[in-house]
C-alpha cells in the first residue's frame, strides 16, 4: 500500500489529533498520506459535510470530539461505510474520569482558554523572539534557559519550542575567533546549555542553507576541517565552564527540547 487518506477531525484547533497522527505515522516507512483536516467541528451539519468527503475518499478517521452526540453520529456512519474511526482521547479521558470519579465536562477547545498559563507562554514566546541570536543582551539574565553553539545547531527552533512550553529561552551564537558576551557568562541564574553536532552533519546542513540563500562565497563556513576545529573549540569551552552539552546530530527539535527541559527540571 503506497498511500491512503487520513481524516483528522477536531472540535478545537486540531493540534492534538494532528500530533497523535504524526507520532503514529512515524512508525511506518514509505507511506504517502493524503491528509484531510477538519477543525472547529461543533455541529451535526459540519459532521454531515465531512462524511460526504469520507465516503468519497475512504481511509482512517481520527477524531477529538468531546460532545458525545457528534461522536456517535460520526461513529455510526463510519461503521456503515466500513471505515476505521478512532476517538484518540477517549481512553485517556475515560481513565481520568474513572480515577477522579468525575464526569467529562464536554467543553470543546477548553485547553485553549485564556488563562495564566496561556499568557505565560505568550510572554515566553516574545522573550525568545527578542533574544534570538544574541539580541537584547541587556536582560538576558532573565532567561530560564540560554542555548549556545556554533551556527546551524538548531538553537532558534529549540528556543521557540521551549517558549511554547512556557520557558523563557534565549540563544547566543558561539563564533570562532570571538569572545562570548559577558552578559552570557554572568547569567548565573539561567541554565546555560551548549549544543553541538557532528562535523559532517553540520557541513551538510550549512551547504543546504547556503544553497537556499544562493550564497557561494563562504568557503570556510562549509570546510570540513574548519568546522571540526570550530566544534572542538566550542566543546572545550563549554566543558571548561561546566555547562551541560547536548549533541543534536540525531535529535529532532522536540527531542533536543525535551533534553533541555529535563536538565532544567533538575536545577529547580
Secondary structure by P-SEA (a helix, b strand, c coil): cccbbbbbbccccaaaaaaaaaaaaccccccccbbbbbcccccaaaaaaaaaaaaacccbbbbbcccaaaaaaaaaaaaaacbbbbccaaaaaaaaaaaacccccccccccccccaaaaaaaaaaaaaaaacccccccccccccbbbbbccccaaaaaaaaaaaaccbbbbbbbccccccccccccccccbbbbbbbbaaaaaaaaaaaaaaaccccccccccaaaaaaaaaaaaaaaaaabbbbbbcccccaaaaaaaaaaaaaaac
